[in-house]
Amino acid sequence: MRNVRRCSRTGCVNPAVATLTYAYADSTAVVGPLATYSEPHSYDLCEQHALRLTAPKGWEVVRHDGEFAAPEPSHDDLTALAEAVREAGRPDRPVEPPDLSSQNGRRGHLRVLPDPVVE
């Protein structure tokens, strides 16, 4: 299931409905509909921040001329959620026992040290 993407602005918890991308060579900021996937060099914005975005002096803002709508969950998202819930709730779900054969007692990123030998 797809997680709800949040606005990239610090302190904003609203859902993202637009994507901001910078075209540095053209000194342009482009605000368009929410991209299908989050990209490393783009920013997700809520409607308020998408509509109020300003650019530095000498830059141009190109903004989408329609409404910014939150993406609706698709049938695939709902099916994946239902299957995950069904799988997690199975009483016969196999549970792997922890591997206790390691010499140093390593568990995840933590390490269990043996008791010091006192002579």
C-alpha positions as a Python dict, from the first residue, in 0.01 Angstrom:
ca = {
    (1, 'M'): (0, 0, 0),
    (2, 'R'): (117, 350, -80),
    (3, 'N'): (189, 577, 216),
    (4, 'V'): (30, 921, 221),
    (5, 'R'): (301, 1165, 120),
    (6, 'R'): (325, 1476, 334),
    (7, 'C'): (421, 1831, 247),
    (8, 'S'): (799, 1881, 241),
    (9, 'R'): (780, 2217, 418),
    (10, 'T'): (918, 2205, 771),
    (11, 'G'): (643, 2169, 1031),
    (12, 'C'): (365, 2109, 778),
    (13, 'V'): (172, 1785, 825),
    (14, 'N'): (-80, 1833, 543),
    (15, 'P'): (-99, 1577, 264),
    (16, 'A'): (95, 1658, -52),
    (17, 'V'): (-106, 1743, -364),
    (18, 'A'): (164, 1905, -582),
    (19, 'T'): (528, 1856, -676),
    (20, 'L'): (786, 2134, -694),
    (21, 'T'): (1082, 2090, -928),
    (22, 'Y'): (1357, 2341, -1000),
    (23, 'A'): (1496, 2396, -1350),
    (24, 'Y'): (1820, 2563, -1247),
    (25, 'A'): (1945, 2627, -1602),
    (26, 'D'): (1628, 2829, -1674),
    (27, 'S'): (1596, 2986, -1325),
    (28, 'T'): (1247, 2841, -1306),
    (29, 'A'): (1046, 2672, -1031),
    (30, 'V'): (777, 2439, -1167),
    (31, 'V'): (477, 2349, -949),
    (32, 'G'): (263, 2077, -1100),
    (33, 'P'): (31, 1793, -999),
    (34, 'L'): (168, 1542, -750),
    (35, 'A'): (422, 1315, -917),
    (36, 'T'): (350, 944, -915),
    (37, 'Y'): (671, 872, -724),
    (38, 'S'): (874, 1084, -485),
    (39, 'E'): (1196, 1192, -657),
    (40, 'P'): (1514, 1294, -475),
    (41, 'H'): (1538, 1637, -640),
    (42, 'S'): (1174, 1738, -616),
    (43, 'Y'): (957, 1848, -327),
    (44, 'D'): (602, 1748, -238),
    (45, 'L'): (379, 2038, -134),
    (46, 'C'): (33, 2072, 19),
    (47, 'E'): (-221, 2291, -160),
    (48, 'Q'): (-156, 2595, 58),
    (49, 'H'): (220, 2588, -1),
    (50, 'A'): (182, 2506, -371),
    (51, 'L'): (-39, 2810, -427),
    (52, 'R'): (168, 3050, -215),
    (53, 'L'): (516, 2953, -338),
    (54, 'T'): (737, 3244, -438),
    (55, 'A'): (1074, 3231, -610),
    (56, 'P'): (1389, 3438, -562),
    (57, 'K'): (1433, 3759, -759),
    (58, 'G'): (1512, 3680, -1121),
    (59, 'W'): (1340, 3341, -1108),
    (60, 'E'): (1010, 3251, -1270),
    (61, 'V'): (739, 3029, -1118),
    (62, 'V'): (544, 2809, -1358),
    (63, 'R'): (234, 2683, -1183),
    (64, 'H'): (-29, 2425, -1283),
    (65, 'D'): (-353, 2602, -1383),
    (66, 'G'): (-596, 2350, -1238),
    (67, 'E'): (-698, 2239, -894),
    (68, 'F'): (-459, 2031, -693),
    (69, 'A'): (-642, 1717, -587),
    (70, 'A'): (-521, 1458, -339),
    (71, 'P'): (-460, 1121, -506),
    (72, 'E'): (-736, 867, -449),
    (73, 'P'): (-641, 519, -335),
    (74, 'S'): (-644, 280, -625),
    (75, 'H'): (-800, -66, -633),
    (76, 'D'): (-446, -211, -617),
    (77, 'D'): (-374, -18, -295),
    (78, 'L'): (-690, -142, -128),
    (79, 'T'): (-629, -499, -238),
    (80, 'A'): (-271, -490, -107),
    (81, 'L'): (-392, -354, 228),
    (82, 'A'): (-659, -624, 260),
    (83, 'E'): (-407, -898, 179),
    (84, 'A'): (-153, -762, 431),
    (85, 'V'): (-416, -753, 707),
    (86, 'R'): (-534, -1103, 619),
    (87, 'E'): (-176, -1238, 621),
    (88, 'A'): (-90, -1072, 954),
    (89, 'G'): (-404, -1215, 1116),
    (90, 'R'): (-351, -1575, 1010),
    (91, 'P'): (-323, -1796, 1319),
    (92, 'D'): (-111, -2051, 1130),
    (93, 'R'): (139, -1791, 1008),
    (94, 'P'): (492, -1935, 1039),
    (95, 'V'): (706, -1754, 1293),
    (96, 'E'): (1080, -1796, 1258),
    (97, 'P'): (1258, -1873, 1586),
    (98, 'P'): (1551, -1646, 1670),
    (99, 'D'): (1898, -1774, 1575),
    (100, 'L'): (2075, -1841, 1903),
    (101, 'S'): (2373, -2017, 1747),
    (102, 'S'): (2589, -1708, 1702),
    (103, 'Q'): (2898, -1698, 1924),
    (104, 'N'): (2895, -1331, 2013),
    (105, 'G'): (2521, -1299, 2081),
    (106, 'R'): (2478, -1037, 1809),
    (107, 'R'): (2116, -924, 1771),
    (108, 'G'): (2047, -660, 1512),
    (109, 'H'): (2282, -366, 1558),
    (110, 'L'): (2337, -437, 1928),
    (111, 'R'): (2597, -676, 2061),
    (112, 'V'): (2566, -885, 2378),
    (113, 'L'): (2901, -916, 2547),
    (114, 'P'): (2991, -1227, 2751),
    (115, 'D'): (3039, -1191, 3123),
    (116, 'P'): (3397, -1098, 3210),
    (117, 'V'): (3608, -1378, 3351),
    (118, 'V'): (3713, -1298, 3708),
    (119, 'E'): (4035, -1467, 3825),
}
